[in-house]
């Protein structure tokens, strides 16, 4: 049986220094693509848009940014962390704002499902677009924005 030799300070110090330097190296690594703060105001037909979602899609690819439209028409974008903004560069923009009214569909009974399998339940909900539906999809909105370093105030005044 080999006797155990206790670790002396000269053996522990280099290991501890290596561990600390490794942790500092990992902590100092780049945290991802650069983002910049983006906020603004959305107006449609002369009125502040009271609710909805706005999304910025980077033209060159990458993670989109989005934000909730507040009751005063303002928004603030987030990509990775709350309020961190959007990736730098050119973006296509989509704005979705609608009012949904009515009741959710009632679940079908087992008897109804057997009589008409696969049919959906009857719904009496109505969707009213606050901002025209064409702005809700990047393919049809034609809205664009450029995000630069620093704070970006990007307003949308929709006709």
Secondary structure, DSSP 4 states (H G I P E B T S, - for coil): -PPPPPPPHHHHHHHHHHHHHHHHHHHTS--SS-EE-EEEEEEETTEE--SEEEEEEETT-S--EEEEEPTTSEEE-BSSSTT--EESEEEEEEEE-EEEES-PPPPPPHHHHHHTTTPPPP---EEEESS-GGGGSHHHH-EEEEE-SS-EE--EEE-
